[in-house]
Amino acid sequence: MTPIVLAIACLMVVTVGYGGLCVASPFGDCRKCSGMGHALKTDRTGRLKRGKDCRHCKATGKRIRTGRWLYNRWARIYRAGTTD
């Protein structure tokens, strides 16, 4: 196989794999709080305490994946365009 065909095949496998991941699990862990929903902080003695709620995921610990967000946006625009 030529390198170009091999590169295209690899990109197709990665794209289909990510699409399958977005279908099977549309939500992933929040990148800011690592899926905890809040920050960790320590008190004066050094023990860990719950910190403030994460603003990025609104304390859920989950975020919508980019591929799923794009699909939802496309589907919403498509439905709005085909409605009578």
Biopython code that builds the backbone (N, CA, C, O; Angstrom):
import numpy as np
from Bio.PDB.StructureBuilder import StructureBuilder

atoms = [
    (1, "MET", "N", (0.836, -1.181, 0.000)),
    (1, "MET", "CA", (0.000, 0.000, 0.000)),
    (1, "MET", "C", (0.881, 1.244, 0.000)),
    (1, "MET", "O", (1.964, 1.271, 0.583)),
    (2, "THR", "N", (0.387, 2.241, -0.656)),
    (2, "THR", "CA", (1.115, 3.499, -0.647)),
    (2, "THR", "C", (0.861, 4.214, 0.682)),
    (2, "THR", "O", (-0.148, 3.956, 1.338)),
    (3, "PRO", "N", (1.758, 5.100, 1.079)),
    (3, "PRO", "CA", (1.587, 5.801, 2.359)),
    (3, "PRO", "C", (0.320, 6.651, 2.422)),
    (3, "PRO", "O", (-0.266, 6.811, 3.493)),
    (4, "ILE", "N", (-0.099, 7.188, 1.301)),
    (4, "ILE", "CA", (-1.305, 8.028, 1.300)),
    (4, "ILE", "C", (-2.540, 7.183, 1.574)),
    (4, "ILE", "O", (-3.402, 7.576, 2.359)),
    (5, "VAL", "N", (-2.628, 6.027, 0.931)),
    (5, "VAL", "CA", (-3.773, 5.136, 1.149)),
    (5, "VAL", "C", (-3.780, 4.642, 2.589)),
    (5, "VAL", "O", (-4.839, 4.548, 3.209)),
    (6, "LEU", "N", (-2.619, 4.330, 3.115)),
    (6, "LEU", "CA", (-2.517, 3.884, 4.502)),
    (6, "LEU", "C", (-2.935, 4.991, 5.468)),
    (6, "LEU", "O", (-3.621, 4.717, 6.453)),
    (7, "ALA", "N", (-2.536, 6.230, 5.206)),
    (7, "ALA", "CA", (-2.924, 7.358, 6.061)),
    (7, "ALA", "C", (-4.434, 7.587, 6.012)),
    (7, "ALA", "O", (-5.057, 7.860, 7.038)),
    (8, "ILE", "N", (-5.017, 7.476, 4.828)),
    (8, "ILE", "CA", (-6.464, 7.653, 4.695)),
    (8, "ILE", "C", (-7.198, 6.548, 5.433)),
    (8, "ILE", "O", (-8.201, 6.805, 6.098)),
    (9, "ALA", "N", (-6.711, 5.324, 5.321)),
    (9, "ALA", "CA", (-7.341, 4.205, 6.021)),
    (9, "ALA", "C", (-7.256, 4.387, 7.532)),
    (9, "ALA", "O", (-8.226, 4.115, 8.240)),
    (10, "CYS", "N", (-6.127, 4.838, 8.031)),
    (10, "CYS", "CA", (-5.982, 5.086, 9.468)),
    (10, "CYS", "C", (-6.916, 6.192, 9.941)),
    (10, "CYS", "O", (-7.527, 6.073, 11.003)),
    (11, "LEU", "N", (-7.030, 7.253, 9.174)),
    (11, "LEU", "CA", (-7.947, 8.342, 9.542)),
    (11, "LEU", "C", (-9.398, 7.879, 9.547)),
    (11, "LEU", "O", (-10.186, 8.297, 10.394)),
    (12, "MET", "N", (-9.742, 7.024, 8.609)),
    (12, "MET", "CA", (-11.115, 6.497, 8.573)),
    (12, "MET", "C", (-11.394, 5.630, 9.803)),
    (12, "MET", "O", (-12.475, 5.716, 10.386)),
    (13, "VAL", "N", (-10.444, 4.810, 10.196)),
    (13, "VAL", "CA", (-10.618, 3.957, 11.377)),
    (13, "VAL", "C", (-10.767, 4.815, 12.633)),
    (13, "VAL", "O", (-11.628, 4.537, 13.468)),
    (14, "VAL", "N", (-9.958, 5.832, 12.774)),
    (14, "VAL", "CA", (-10.038, 6.720, 13.937)),
    (14, "VAL", "C", (-11.371, 7.462, 13.948)),
    (14, "VAL", "O", (-11.997, 7.590, 15.000)),
    (15, "THR", "N", (-11.808, 7.950, 12.799)),
    (15, "THR", "CA", (-13.067, 8.698, 12.714)),
    (15, "THR", "C", (-14.262, 7.813, 13.048)),
    (15, "THR", "O", (-15.135, 8.214, 13.817)),
    (16, "VAL", "N", (-14.305, 6.629, 12.483)),
    (16, "VAL", "CA", (-15.414, 5.709, 12.765)),
    (16, "VAL", "C", (-15.381, 5.275, 14.225)),
    (16, "VAL", "O", (-16.432, 5.146, 14.853)),
    (17, "GLY", "N", (-14.198, 5.052, 14.768)),
    (17, "GLY", "CA", (-14.078, 4.679, 16.179)),
    (17, "GLY", "C", (-14.566, 5.775, 17.107)),
    (17, "GLY", "O", (-15.267, 5.496, 18.080)),
    (18, "TYR", "N", (-14.202, 7.029, 16.817)),
    (18, "TYR", "CA", (-14.658, 8.142, 17.647)),
    (18, "TYR", "C", (-16.170, 8.348, 17.507)),
    (18, "TYR", "O", (-16.853, 8.667, 18.480)),
    (19, "GLY", "N", (-16.679, 8.164, 16.301)),
    (19, "GLY", "CA", (-18.128, 8.259, 16.106)),
    (19, "GLY", "C", (-18.863, 7.202, 16.909)),
    (19, "GLY", "O", (-19.900, 7.484, 17.510)),
    (20, "GLY", "N", (-18.335, 5.991, 16.923)),
    (20, "GLY", "CA", (-18.941, 4.925, 17.734)),
    (20, "GLY", "C", (-18.880, 5.238, 19.214)),
    (20, "GLY", "O", (-19.826, 4.955, 19.950)),
    (21, "LEU", "N", (-17.778, 5.819, 19.657)),
    (21, "LEU", "CA", (-17.654, 6.214, 21.060)),
    (21, "LEU", "C", (-18.681, 7.283, 21.421)),
    (21, "LEU", "O", (-19.273, 7.237, 22.499)),
    (22, "CYS", "N", (-18.891, 8.240, 20.527)),
    (22, "CYS", "CA", (-19.875, 9.301, 20.782)),
    (22, "CYS", "C", (-21.292, 8.760, 20.817)),
    (22, "CYS", "O", (-22.131, 9.279, 21.553)),
    (23, "VAL", "N", (-21.575, 7.727, 20.037)),
    (23, "VAL", "CA", (-22.904, 7.110, 20.060)),
    (23, "VAL", "C", (-23.087, 6.301, 21.333)),
    (23, "VAL", "O", (-24.129, 6.393, 21.982)),
    (24, "ALA", "N", (-22.084, 5.508, 21.697)),
    (24, "ALA", "CA", (-22.194, 4.632, 22.859)),
    (24, "ALA", "C", (-22.135, 5.403, 24.171)),
    (24, "ALA", "O", (-22.853, 5.070, 25.113)),
    (25, "SER", "N", (-21.288, 6.431, 24.246)),
    (25, "SER", "CA", (-21.114, 7.192, 25.478)),
    (25, "SER", "C", (-20.993, 8.672, 25.130)),
    (25, "SER", "O", (-19.880, 9.171, 24.960)),
    (26, "PRO", "N", (-22.124, 9.391, 25.018)),
    (26, "PRO", "CA", (-22.064, 10.788, 24.581)),
    (26, "PRO", "C", (-21.434, 11.738, 25.594)),
    (26, "PRO", "O", (-21.060, 12.855, 25.236)),
    (27, "PHE", "N", (-21.310, 11.322, 26.840)),
    (27, "PHE", "CA", (-20.740, 12.196, 27.864)),
    (27, "PHE", "C", (-19.424, 11.623, 28.363)),
    (27, "PHE", "O", (-19.293, 10.415, 28.558)),
    (28, "GLY", "N", (-18.453, 12.503, 28.568)),
    (28, "GLY", "CA", (-17.160, 12.119, 29.118)),
    (28, "GLY", "C", (-16.906, 12.891, 30.400)),
    (28, "GLY", "O", (-17.684, 13.770, 30.768)),
    (29, "ASP", "N", (-15.818, 12.561, 31.076)),
    (29, "ASP", "CA", (-15.477, 13.274, 32.301)),
    (29, "ASP", "C", (-15.065, 14.709, 31.989)),
    (29, "ASP", "O", (-14.457, 14.985, 30.955)),
    (30, "CYS", "N", (-15.403, 15.608, 32.894)),
    (30, "CYS", "CA", (-15.014, 17.009, 32.758)),
    (30, "CYS", "C", (-13.501, 17.113, 32.826)),
    (30, "CYS", "O", (-12.867, 16.479, 33.670)),
    (31, "ARG", "N", (-12.926, 17.904, 31.948)),
    (31, "ARG", "CA", (-11.471, 18.042, 31.921)),
    (31, "ARG", "C", (-10.956, 18.918, 33.062)),
    (31, "ARG", "O", (-9.819, 18.759, 33.505)),
    (32, "LYS", "N", (-11.768, 19.813, 33.523)),
    (32, "LYS", "CA", (-11.329, 20.746, 34.557)),
    (32, "LYS", "C", (-11.279, 20.073, 35.930)),
    (32, "LYS", "O", (-10.305, 20.250, 36.662)),
    (33, "CYS", "N", (-12.304, 19.311, 36.289)),
    (33, "CYS", "CA", (-12.376, 18.715, 37.625)),
    (33, "CYS", "C", (-12.120, 17.211, 37.611)),
    (33, "CYS", "O", (-12.249, 16.555, 38.646)),
    (34, "SER", "N", (-11.760, 16.657, 36.460)),
    (34, "SER", "CA", (-11.480, 15.223, 36.301)),
    (34, "SER", "C", (-12.664, 14.348, 36.687)),
    (34, "SER", "O", (-12.478, 13.237, 37.183)),
    (35, "GLY", "N", (-13.872, 14.835, 36.466)),
    (35, "GLY", "CA", (-15.075, 14.052, 36.710)),
    (35, "GLY", "C", (-15.560, 14.058, 38.144)),
    (35, "GLY", "O", (-16.488, 13.319, 38.473)),
    (36, "MET", "N", (-14.967, 14.864, 39.009)),
    (36, "MET", "CA", (-15.385, 14.889, 40.408)),
    (36, "MET", "C", (-16.525, 15.870, 40.650)),
    (36, "MET", "O", (-17.310, 15.674, 41.578)),
    (37, "GLY", "N", (-16.634, 16.901, 39.855)),
    (37, "GLY", "CA", (-17.696, 17.880, 40.031)),
    (37, "GLY", "C", (-17.316, 19.029, 40.936)),
    (37, "GLY", "O", (-18.069, 19.994, 41.072)),
    (38, "HIS", "N", (-16.157, 18.933, 41.554)),
    (38, "HIS", "CA", (-15.713, 19.996, 42.447)),
    (38, "HIS", "C", (-14.197, 19.961, 42.536)),
    (38, "HIS", "O", (-13.558, 18.989, 42.133)),
    (39, "ALA", "N", (-13.641, 21.025, 43.063)),
    (39, "ALA", "CA", (-12.197, 21.090, 43.274)),
    (39, "ALA", "C", (-11.872, 20.532, 44.660)),
    (39, "ALA", "O", (-12.737, 20.468, 45.534)),
    (40, "LEU", "N", (-10.641, 20.139, 44.844)),
    (40, "LEU", "CA", (-10.189, 19.712, 46.160)),
    (40, "LEU", "C", (-9.319, 20.809, 46.758)),
    (40, "LEU", "O", (-8.527, 21.441, 46.058)),
    (41, "LYS", "N", (-9.473, 21.023, 48.038)),
    (41, "LYS", "CA", (-8.593, 21.960, 48.726)),
    (41, "LYS", "C", (-8.277, 21.375, 50.092)),
    (41, "LYS", "O", (-8.923, 20.423, 50.529)),
    (42, "THR", "N", (-7.309, 21.928, 50.748)),
    (42, "THR", "CA", (-6.907, 21.407, 52.051)),
    (42, "THR", "C", (-7.240, 22.430, 53.133)),
    (42, "THR", "O", (-7.219, 23.639, 52.906)),
    (43, "ASP", "N", (-7.547, 21.904, 54.314)),
    (43, "ASP", "CA", (-7.769, 22.807, 55.441)),
    (43, "ASP", "C", (-6.416, 23.107, 56.099)),
    (43, "ASP", "O", (-5.370, 22.737, 55.567)),
    (44, "ARG", "N", (-6.441, 23.767, 57.237)),
    (44, "ARG", "CA", (-5.183, 24.194, 57.862)),
    (44, "ARG", "C", (-4.330, 23.031, 58.341)),
    (44, "ARG", "O", (-3.109, 23.159, 58.442)),
    (45, "THR", "N", (-4.955, 21.900, 58.637)),
    (45, "THR", "CA", (-4.186, 20.750, 59.107)),
    (45, "THR", "C", (-3.658, 19.897, 57.956)),
    (45, "THR", "O", (-2.885, 18.966, 58.183)),
    (46, "GLY", "N", (-4.063, 20.201, 56.728)),
    (46, "GLY", "CA", (-3.564, 19.468, 55.568)),
    (46, "GLY", "C", (-4.505, 18.393, 55.057)),
    (46, "GLY", "O", (-4.192, 17.706, 54.086)),
    (47, "ARG", "N", (-5.660, 18.238, 55.702)),
    (47, "ARG", "CA", (-6.633, 17.248, 55.235)),
    (47, "ARG", "C", (-7.382, 17.774, 54.019)),
    (47, "ARG", "O", (-7.649, 18.972, 53.915)),
    (48, "LEU", "N", (-7.714, 16.886, 53.112)),
    (48, "LEU", "CA", (-8.451, 17.285, 51.916)),
    (48, "LEU", "C", (-9.895, 17.595, 52.255)),
    (48, "LEU", "O", (-10.531, 16.897, 53.045)),
    (49, "LYS", "N", (-10.401, 18.652, 51.646)),
    (49, "LYS", "CA", (-11.798, 19.058, 51.810)),
    (49, "LYS", "C", (-12.391, 19.282, 50.430)),
    (49, "LYS", "O", (-11.675, 19.480, 49.448)),
    (50, "ARG", "N", (-13.695, 19.248, 50.380)),
    (50, "ARG", "CA", (-14.379, 19.561, 49.129)),
    (50, "ARG", "C", (-14.277, 21.067, 48.895)),
    (50, "ARG", "O", (-14.518, 21.876, 49.792)),
    (51, "GLY", "N", (-13.911, 21.416, 47.665)),
    (51, "GLY", "CA", (-13.793, 22.823, 47.317)),
    (51, "GLY", "C", (-15.054, 23.321, 46.631)),
    (51, "GLY", "O", (-16.143, 22.782, 46.828)),
    (52, "LYS", "N", (-14.889, 24.345, 45.833)),
    (52, "LYS", "CA", (-16.024, 24.933, 45.121)),
    (52, "LYS", "C", (-16.497, 24.008, 44.010)),
    (52, "LYS", "O", (-15.729, 23.204, 43.482)),
    (53, "ASP", "N", (-17.773, 24.137, 43.664)),
    (53, "ASP", "CA", (-18.322, 23.384, 42.538)),
    (53, "ASP", "C", (-17.661, 23.832, 41.241)),
    (53, "ASP", "O", (-17.305, 25.000, 41.081)),
    (54, "CYS", "N", (-17.505, 22.895, 40.328)),
    (54, "CYS", "CA", (-16.884, 23.188, 39.036)),
    (54, "CYS", "C", (-17.849, 24.010, 38.188)),
    (54, "CYS", "O", (-19.016, 23.650, 38.035)),
    (55, "ARG", "N", (-17.355, 25.110, 37.641)),
    (55, "ARG", "CA", (-18.198, 25.969, 36.813)),
    (55, "ARG", "C", (-18.362, 25.408, 35.408)),
    (55, "ARG", "O", (-19.360, 25.681, 34.742)),
    (56, "HIS", "N", (-17.396, 24.632, 34.957)),
    (56, "HIS", "CA", (-17.432, 24.137, 33.581)),
    (56, "HIS", "C", (-18.509, 23.075, 33.379)),
    (56, "HIS", "O", (-19.199, 23.072, 32.359)),
    (57, "CYS", "N", (-18.652, 22.177, 34.348)),
    (57, "CYS", "CA", (-19.642, 21.097, 34.210)),
    (57, "CYS", "C", (-20.844, 21.313, 35.115)),
    (57, "CYS", "O", (-21.737, 20.467, 35.164)),
    (58, "LYS", "N", (-20.883, 22.423, 35.827)),
    (58, "LYS", "CA", (-21.970, 22.752, 36.755)),
    (58, "LYS", "C", (-22.140, 21.671, 37.824)),
    (58, "LYS", "O", (-23.260, 21.299, 38.173)),
    (59, "ALA", "N", (-21.013, 21.174, 38.336)),
    (59, "ALA", "CA", (-20.931, 20.208, 39.434)),
    (59, "ALA", "C", (-21.493, 18.836, 39.081)),
    (59, "ALA", "O", (-21.835, 18.072, 39.984)),
    (60, "THR", "N", (-21.598, 18.499, 37.799)),
    (60, "THR", "CA", (-22.048, 17.161, 37.426)),
    (60, "THR", "C", (-20.878, 16.215, 37.206)),
    (60, "THR", "O", (-21.031, 15.002, 37.351)),
    (61, "GLY", "N", (-19.721, 16.746, 36.861)),
    (61, "GLY", "CA", (-18.563, 15.915, 36.583)),
    (61, "GLY", "C", (-18.536, 15.394, 35.160)),
    (61, "GLY", "O", (-17.601, 14.689, 34.780)),
    (62, "LYS", "N", (-19.541, 15.724, 34.366)),
    (62, "LYS", "CA", (-19.629, 15.227, 32.989)),
    (62, "LYS", "C", (-19.666, 16.391, 32.010)),
    (62, "LYS", "O", (-20.085, 17.497, 32.352)),
    (63, "ARG", "N", (-19.223, 16.125, 30.797)),
    (63, "ARG", "CA", (-19.291, 17.097, 29.715)),
    (63, "ARG", "C", (-19.713, 16.353, 28.467)),
    (63, "ARG", "O", (-19.506, 15.143, 28.366)),
    (64, "ILE", "N", (-20.296, 17.048, 27.524)),
    (64, "ILE", "CA", (-20.692, 16.417, 26.273)),
    (64, "ILE", "C", (-19.469, 16.368, 25.353)),
    (64, "ILE", "O", (-18.718, 17.338, 25.251)),
    (65, "ARG", "N", (-19.284, 15.246, 24.696)),
    (65, "ARG", "CA", (-18.134, 15.094, 23.805)),
    (65, "ARG", "C", (-18.299, 15.997, 22.585)),
    (65, "ARG", "O", (-19.420, 16.325, 22.193)),
    (66, "THR", "N", (-17.183, 16.394, 21.991)),
    (66, "THR", "CA", (-17.199, 17.313, 20.855)),
    (66, "THR", "C", (-17.965, 16.719, 19.675)),
    (66, "THR", "O", (-18.764, 17.412, 19.044)),
    (67, "GLY", "N", (-17.731, 15.457, 19.377)),
    (67, "GLY", "CA", (-18.426, 14.815, 18.255)),
    (67, "GLY", "C", (-19.932, 14.765, 18.467)),
    (67, "GLY", "O", (-20.698, 14.984, 17.528)),
    (68, "ARG", "N", (-20.361, 14.480, 19.685)),
    (68, "ARG", "CA", (-21.792, 14.441, 19.981)),
    (68, "ARG", "C", (-22.392, 15.839, 19.916)),
    (68, "ARG", "O", (-23.519, 16.015, 19.454)),
    (69, "TRP", "N", (-21.633, 16.840, 20.383)),
    (69, "TRP", "CA", (-22.105, 18.218, 20.317)),
    (69, "TRP", "C", (-22.306, 18.638, 18.863)),
    (69, "TRP", "O", (-23.305, 19.278, 18.532)),
    (70, "LEU", "N", (-21.359, 18.279, 17.994)),
    (70, "LEU", "CA", (-21.484, 18.608, 16.567)),
    (70, "LEU", "C", (-22.668, 17.893, 15.947)),
    (70, "LEU", "O", (-23.403, 18.490, 15.161)),
    (71, "TYR", "N", (-22.873, 16.611, 16.289)),
    (71, "TYR", "CA", (-24.013, 15.876, 15.760)),
    (71, "TYR", "C", (-25.327, 16.493, 16.230)),
    (71, "TYR", "O", (-26.252, 16.653, 15.433)),
    (72, "ASN", "N", (-25.422, 16.841, 17.507)),
    (72, "ASN", "CA", (-26.649, 17.466, 18.019)),
    (72, "ASN", "C", (-26.932, 18.777, 17.300)),
    (72, "ASN", "O", (-28.079, 19.066, 16.959)),
    (73, "ARG", "N", (-25.893, 19.570, 17.068)),
    (73, "ARG", "CA", (-26.057, 20.844, 16.369)),
    (73, "ARG", "C", (-26.543, 20.605, 14.944)),
    (73, "ARG", "O", (-27.468, 21.273, 14.482)),
    (74, "TRP", "N", (-25.918, 19.647, 14.241)),
    (74, "TRP", "CA", (-26.319, 19.325, 12.869)),
    (74, "TRP", "C", (-27.767, 18.844, 12.827)),
    (74, "TRP", "O", (-28.531, 19.271, 11.961)),
    (75, "ALA", "N", (-28.155, 17.960, 13.752)),
    (75, "ALA", "CA", (-29.512, 17.419, 13.769)),
    (75, "ALA", "C", (-30.535, 18.524, 14.041)),
    (75, "ALA", "O", (-31.610, 18.532, 13.441)),
    (76, "ARG", "N", (-30.210, 19.450, 14.936)),
    (76, "ARG", "CA", (-31.126, 20.549, 15.253)),
    (76, "ARG", "C", (-31.329, 21.451, 14.040)),
    (76, "ARG", "O", (-32.455, 21.854, 13.747)),
    (77, "ILE", "N", (-30.252, 21.766, 13.337)),
    (77, "ILE", "CA", (-30.354, 22.599, 12.127)),
    (77, "ILE", "C", (-31.117, 21.879, 11.033)),
    (77, "ILE", "O", (-31.923, 22.492, 10.333)),
    (78, "TYR", "N", (-30.872, 20.574, 10.877)),
    (78, "TYR", "CA", (-31.560, 19.784, 9.864)),
    (78, "TYR", "C", (-33.065, 19.722, 10.133)),
    (78, "TYR", "O", (-33.875, 19.895, 9.223)),
    (79, "ARG", "N", (-33.429, 19.471, 11.400)),
    (79, "ARG", "CA", (-34.859, 19.421, 11.746)),
    (79, "ARG", "C", (-35.518, 20.773, 11.535)),
    (79, "ARG", "O", (-36.658, 20.831, 11.076)),
    (80, "ALA", "N", (-34.837, 21.854, 11.856)),
    (80, "ALA", "CA", (-35.415, 23.185, 11.683)),
    (80, "ALA", "C", (-35.588, 23.519, 10.192)),
    (80, "ALA", "O", (-36.513, 24.241, 9.821)),
    (81, "GLY", "N", (-34.707, 22.997, 9.351)),
    (81, "GLY", "CA", (-34.788, 23.283, 7.924)),
    (81, "GLY", "C", (-35.820, 22.460, 7.192)),
    (81, "GLY", "O", (-36.309, 22.875, 6.141)),
    (82, "THR", "N", (-36.168, 21.278, 7.734)),
    (82, "THR", "CA", (-37.117, 20.409, 7.036)),
    (82, "THR", "C", (-38.540, 20.530, 7.586)),
    (82, "THR", "O", (-39.464, 19.937, 7.029)),
    (83, "THR", "N", (-38.726, 21.276, 8.652)),
    (83, "THR", "CA", (-40.049, 21.460, 9.219)),
    (83, "THR", "C", (-40.865, 22.414, 8.356)),
    (83, "THR", "O", (-40.361, 23.442, 7.902)),
    (84, "ASP", "N", (-42.113, 22.069, 8.138)),
    (84, "ASP", "CA", (-42.982, 22.929, 7.346)),
    (84, "ASP", "C", (-43.540, 24.082, 8.132)),
    (84, "ASP", "O", (-44.291, 24.893, 7.591)),
]
sb = StructureBuilder()
sb.init_structure("model")
sb.init_model(0)
sb.init_chain("A")
sb.init_seg("    ")
for serial, (resi, resn, name, xyz) in enumerate(atoms, 1):
    if name == "N":
        sb.init_residue(resn, " ", resi, " ")
    sb.init_atom(name, np.array(xyz, "f"), 0.0, 1.0, " ", f" {name:<3s}", serial, name[0])
structure = sb.get_structure()
